[in-house]
Amino acid sequence: MIEVRALTMRYGRTVAVDDLTFTVKPGLVTGFLGPNGAGKSTTMRAVLGLESPAAGEALVGGRAYVSLRRPLRTMGALLDAGAVHGGRSARAHLAWLARSNGIGADRVAAVLEQVGLAGVADRRIGGFSLGMKQRLGIAAALLGDPAVLMLDEPLNGLDPEGIRWLRHLLRTLAGEGRTVLLSSHLMNELALTADHVLIIGRGRLIADTSMDALAGCFQGDVLVRTPDPGRLTSVLRGHGAKVTDGDDGALSVRDLAAAEIGALALAAGIALAELSPRGASLEEAFMRLTGDSTEYRTAQEAAR
């Protein structure tokens, strides 16, 4: 597991992480979310021992990461895909990492194949696209066949096929009983990948829950299709509903349950073609939970 206990990180007078406590458990893909400046990357750096906490601790498998003799065999991490020597080849980059942790050359070949870089293994990294560098960073994280994986924004730069590949890989690793922590701003993709979610804002924990429970905490809307949308909108608004028009002609209705909408339509003699309750999306839940923790807001956003 990854255990963060009462972690506090300060930079001068700025508190980047404030008494943060959570546990990332094996067998799950855990999403790590928060607005810009929330403290996600700082927390990950603390887990790796790259930052010294003002208080608290961060442990991997019950130990400080820096105390591990061969850390890549316990936890693989990707924080910055661009932090590589552009003059080295992909194979050479992985080879020195492997040698530093007592890992054989056969494992280097295996992870290059696993991430789809075997065909460009001897090319210089400086000529790689961002997506290729992301794959190389993931290969480095997988190098020691670790029980724990921690990735910061690994989806950036990946094409749709790459995103789908990574989603399958992470779910497979979690299915093998490994611990997977994934930070990303791509909410739709995270919703398809993560089983559990941690949300922080201004360095503090806001939510630590399953994806299903998070969506269930917030009322979604009801999708309604009717040949008479104008009249139905008037009826529903007259009973306190919030109704918005969709691009495809459907109505999105809030503050009334599907059964209530159906009853009102029946009483008004309005036919319905579809009446589908929808739970709140991960993006909606995230925005509601972190609205007061956003560091940079436009005037339009502040007025909402």
C-alpha positions as CSV (number, residue, x, y, z in Angstrom):
1,M,0.0,0.0,0.0
2,I,0.8,3.7,-0.2
3,E,0.2,5.3,3.2
4,V,0.2,9.0,3.7
5,R,-0.1,10.0,7.4
6,A,-0.7,13.5,8.6
7,L,1.6,14.8,5.8
8,T,2.3,18.5,5.8
9,M,4.5,20.2,3.2
10,R,5.5,23.9,3.6
11,Y,7.4,26.2,1.3
12,G,8.1,29.3,3.3
13,R,4.7,30.6,4.4
14,T,2.9,28.6,1.8
15,V,1.3,25.3,3.0
16,A,1.2,23.1,-0.1
17,V,-0.1,20.0,1.8
18,D,-2.0,20.3,5.0
19,D,-2.2,17.4,7.5
20,L,-3.1,15.0,4.6
21,T,-4.0,11.3,5.4
22,F,-5.0,8.6,3.1
23,T,-4.3,5.0,2.1
24,V,-4.0,3.6,-1.5
25,K,-5.0,0.0,-1.4
26,P,-4.0,-3.0,-3.6
27,G,-6.4,-4.4,-6.2
28,L,-7.8,-1.0,-7.2
29,V,-7.0,1.7,-9.6
30,T,-7.2,4.8,-7.4
31,G,-7.6,8.2,-9.1
32,F,-5.9,11.2,-7.5
33,L,-7.7,14.4,-8.3
34,G,-7.6,18.1,-7.4
35,P,-7.5,21.5,-9.0
36,N,-4.2,23.0,-10.1
37,G,-2.1,23.8,-7.0
38,A,-4.1,21.4,-4.8
39,G,-0.9,19.5,-3.8
40,K,-1.1,16.3,-5.9
41,S,2.4,16.4,-7.4
42,T,3.9,17.6,-4.1
43,T,2.3,14.7,-2.3
44,M,3.7,12.2,-5.0
45,R,7.1,13.8,-4.6
46,A,6.9,13.3,-0.9
47,V,6.0,9.6,-1.4
48,L,9.2,9.2,-3.4
49,G,11.3,11.1,-0.9
50,L,12.0,13.9,-3.3
51,E,10.6,16.4,-0.8
52,S,11.0,16.5,3.0
53,P,7.8,17.0,4.9
54,A,7.4,19.5,7.7
55,A,5.3,16.9,9.5
56,G,3.9,13.4,9.0
57,E,5.2,10.7,6.7
58,A,4.6,8.8,3.4
59,L,5.3,5.1,3.2
60,V,5.3,2.4,0.5
61,G,4.7,-1.1,1.8
62,G,5.2,0.2,5.4
63,R,8.6,1.7,4.7
64,A,10.0,5.1,3.5
65,Y,10.8,4.8,-0.3
66,V,14.3,6.2,0.2
67,S,15.1,3.3,2.6
68,L,14.4,0.6,0.0
69,R,17.6,-1.0,-1.4
70,R,16.1,-1.7,-4.8
71,P,13.1,0.7,-4.9
72,L,12.1,-0.1,-8.5
73,R,11.2,-3.6,-7.4
74,T,8.7,-2.2,-4.9
75,M,7.2,0.8,-6.6
76,G,7.4,2.2,-10.1
77,A,6.7,5.9,-10.6
78,L,6.3,8.4,-13.4
79,L,6.2,12.1,-12.5
80,D,7.6,13.8,-15.6
81,A,7.9,12.1,-18.9
82,G,10.2,14.8,-20.2
83,A,12.8,14.3,-17.5
84,V,15.1,12.1,-19.6
85,H,18.4,12.6,-21.4
86,G,17.5,13.3,-25.0
87,G,20.8,12.0,-26.3
88,R,20.3,8.5,-25.0
89,S,18.3,5.8,-26.7
90,A,15.2,4.3,-25.1
91,R,17.0,1.1,-24.5
92,A,20.0,2.8,-23.0
93,H,17.8,4.9,-20.7
94,L,16.1,1.8,-19.3
95,A,19.3,-0.2,-19.2
96,W,21.0,2.1,-16.7
97,L,17.9,2.2,-14.5
98,A,17.7,-1.6,-14.6
99,R,21.4,-2.0,-13.7
100,S,21.0,0.4,-10.7
101,N,18.4,-1.9,-9.3
102,G,19.8,-5.3,-10.2
103,I,17.4,-5.9,-13.0
104,G,18.4,-8.0,-16.1
105,A,18.6,-6.9,-19.7
106,D,15.8,-9.3,-20.6
107,R,13.4,-7.2,-18.5
108,V,14.4,-4.1,-20.5
109,A,13.4,-5.8,-23.7
110,A,10.2,-7.1,-22.2
111,V,8.9,-3.6,-21.0
112,L,9.9,-2.0,-24.4
113,E,7.7,-4.6,-26.0
114,Q,4.9,-4.1,-23.5
115,V,4.7,-0.4,-24.1
116,G,5.0,-0.6,-27.9
117,L,8.5,0.9,-28.2
118,A,10.5,-2.2,-29.3
119,G,10.6,-0.9,-32.8
120,V,12.2,2.4,-31.8
121,A,14.3,1.1,-28.9
122,D,17.6,2.3,-30.3
123,R,16.4,5.8,-31.4
124,R,17.4,8.8,-29.4
125,I,14.8,10.0,-27.0
126,G,15.2,13.6,-28.1
127,G,13.3,12.8,-31.3
128,F,10.4,11.2,-29.5
129,S,6.9,12.7,-29.4
130,L,5.3,13.4,-26.0
131,G,3.2,10.3,-26.3
132,M,6.4,8.2,-27.0
133,K,8.1,9.7,-23.9
134,Q,5.0,8.9,-21.9
135,R,5.3,5.3,-23.0
136,L,9.0,5.3,-22.1
137,G,8.2,6.7,-18.7
138,I,5.6,4.0,-18.1
139,A,8.2,1.4,-19.2
140,A,10.6,2.7,-16.6
141,A,7.8,2.5,-13.9
142,L,7.2,-1.1,-14.9
143,L,10.8,-2.1,-15.1
144,G,11.1,-3.7,-11.7
145,D,7.7,-5.6,-12.0
146,P,6.6,-3.6,-8.9
147,A,3.6,-4.3,-6.6
148,V,2.9,-0.5,-6.5
149,L,2.6,1.9,-9.4
150,M,2.2,5.7,-9.1
151,L,1.7,7.8,-12.3
152,D,1.3,11.6,-12.5
153,E,-0.7,12.7,-15.7
154,P,0.4,9.7,-17.8
155,L,-2.4,10.2,-20.3
156,N,-1.0,13.6,-21.6
157,G,0.1,13.3,-25.1
158,L,-1.3,9.8,-25.7
159,D,-3.4,9.2,-28.8
160,P,-6.8,7.5,-28.4
161,E,-5.2,4.1,-29.0
162,G,-2.6,4.8,-26.4
163,I,-5.2,5.9,-23.8
164,R,-7.2,2.8,-24.4
165,W,-4.0,0.7,-24.0
166,L,-3.0,2.3,-20.8
167,R,-6.5,2.0,-19.4
168,H,-6.4,-1.8,-20.0
169,L,-2.9,-2.1,-18.6
170,L,-3.7,-0.3,-15.4
171,R,-6.9,-2.3,-14.8
172,T,-5.0,-5.5,-15.5
173,L,-2.3,-4.6,-13.0
174,A,-4.9,-3.8,-10.4
175,G,-6.6,-7.1,-11.2
176,E,-3.4,-8.9,-10.3
177,G,-3.6,-7.4,-6.8
178,R,-1.2,-4.5,-7.4
179,T,-1.6,-0.9,-6.0
180,V,-2.2,1.7,-8.7
181,L,-2.3,5.5,-8.0
182,L,-3.2,7.6,-11.1
183,S,-3.3,11.4,-11.3
184,S,-5.1,12.9,-14.3
185,H,-7.1,15.9,-15.4
186,L,-8.9,13.9,-18.1
187,M,-12.1,13.2,-16.1
188,N,-13.9,11.1,-18.7
189,E,-10.9,8.8,-19.1
190,L,-10.4,8.5,-15.3
191,A,-14.1,7.7,-14.9
192,L,-13.6,4.7,-17.2
193,T,-10.4,3.6,-15.4
194,A,-10.6,4.2,-11.7
195,D,-12.4,2.1,-9.1
196,H,-11.7,4.5,-6.2
197,V,-11.0,8.3,-6.0
198,L,-9.0,10.6,-3.7
199,I,-9.8,14.3,-4.1
200,I,-7.8,17.0,-2.5
201,G,-8.1,20.8,-2.5
202,R,-5.7,23.4,-1.1
203,G,-3.6,20.5,0.3
204,R,-6.5,18.9,2.3
205,L,-8.5,15.7,1.7
206,I,-12.0,16.4,0.4
207,A,-13.1,12.9,-0.6
208,D,-11.8,9.3,-0.3
209,T,-14.5,7.1,-1.8
210,S,-15.4,4.6,-4.5
211,M,-16.4,6.0,-7.9
212,D,-19.9,4.6,-7.6
213,A,-20.4,6.2,-4.1
214,L,-19.1,9.6,-5.4
215,A,-21.6,9.7,-8.2
216,G,-24.3,8.6,-5.9
217,C,-23.7,11.6,-3.5
218,F,-24.9,14.0,-6.2
219,Q,-28.1,14.1,-8.0
220,G,-27.7,13.9,-11.8
221,D,-30.3,14.9,-14.3
222,V,-33.1,13.2,-16.3
223,L,-32.8,12.9,-20.0
224,V,-36.2,13.5,-21.7
225,R,-37.2,13.3,-25.3
226,T,-40.6,14.5,-26.5
227,P,-42.2,15.7,-29.7
228,D,-43.4,18.7,-27.8
229,P,-40.4,20.0,-25.9
230,G,-41.6,23.6,-25.6
231,R,-44.8,22.8,-23.8
232,L,-43.2,20.2,-21.6
233,T,-40.5,22.7,-20.6
234,S,-43.2,25.1,-19.5
235,V,-45.0,22.5,-17.5
236,L,-41.8,21.3,-15.7
237,R,-40.5,24.8,-15.0
238,G,-43.9,25.6,-13.5
239,H,-43.2,22.8,-11.0
240,G,-39.7,24.1,-10.0
241,A,-37.6,22.1,-12.4
242,K,-34.5,23.3,-14.1
243,V,-34.7,22.5,-17.8
244,T,-32.0,23.0,-20.4
245,D,-32.0,22.1,-24.1
246,G,-29.5,19.6,-25.5
247,D,-27.8,19.9,-28.8
248,D,-29.7,16.8,-30.1
249,G,-33.1,18.1,-29.1
250,A,-33.3,16.3,-25.8
251,L,-34.1,18.0,-22.5
252,S,-31.9,17.8,-19.4
253,V,-34.2,18.1,-16.3
254,R,-33.0,18.7,-12.8
255,D,-34.8,19.0,-9.4
256,L,-37.6,16.6,-10.4
257,A,-37.4,12.8,-10.3
258,A,-38.2,10.7,-13.5
259,A,-41.5,9.5,-12.0
260,E,-42.6,13.1,-11.3
261,I,-41.7,14.1,-14.8
262,G,-43.7,11.2,-16.3
263,A,-46.7,12.0,-14.1
264,L,-46.7,15.7,-15.1
265,A,-46.3,14.8,-18.8
266,L,-49.2,12.3,-18.6
267,A,-51.5,14.9,-16.9
268,A,-50.7,17.4,-19.6
269,G,-51.3,14.9,-22.4
270,I,-47.7,15.2,-23.6
271,A,-46.1,12.1,-25.2
272,L,-42.6,11.0,-24.1
273,A,-40.2,9.2,-26.3
274,E,-37.5,8.8,-23.6
275,L,-37.2,9.3,-19.8
276,S,-33.8,8.3,-18.5
277,P,-32.4,9.2,-15.1
278,R,-28.6,9.9,-15.2
279,G,-26.2,10.0,-12.3
280,A,-23.8,12.8,-11.8
281,S,-20.6,12.4,-13.8
282,L,-17.2,12.4,-12.3
283,E,-16.6,15.9,-13.7
284,E,-19.8,17.2,-12.1
285,A,-19.0,15.7,-8.8
286,F,-15.4,17.0,-8.9
287,M,-16.5,20.5,-9.7
288,R,-19.1,20.6,-6.9
289,L,-16.6,19.3,-4.4
290,T,-13.6,21.5,-5.4
291,G,-15.4,24.7,-6.3
292,D,-14.1,26.5,-3.2
293,S,-10.6,25.1,-3.7
294,T,-9.8,26.3,-7.3
295,E,-6.7,28.5,-7.3
296,Y,-7.3,30.2,-10.7
297,R,-10.8,31.2,-11.7
298,T,-12.1,33.3,-14.5
299,A,-14.6,36.1,-13.9
300,Q,-17.3,34.0,-15.6
301,E,-16.5,31.0,-13.4
302,A,-16.5,33.1,-10.2
303,A,-20.0,34.5,-11.1
304,R,-21.6,31.0,-11.3
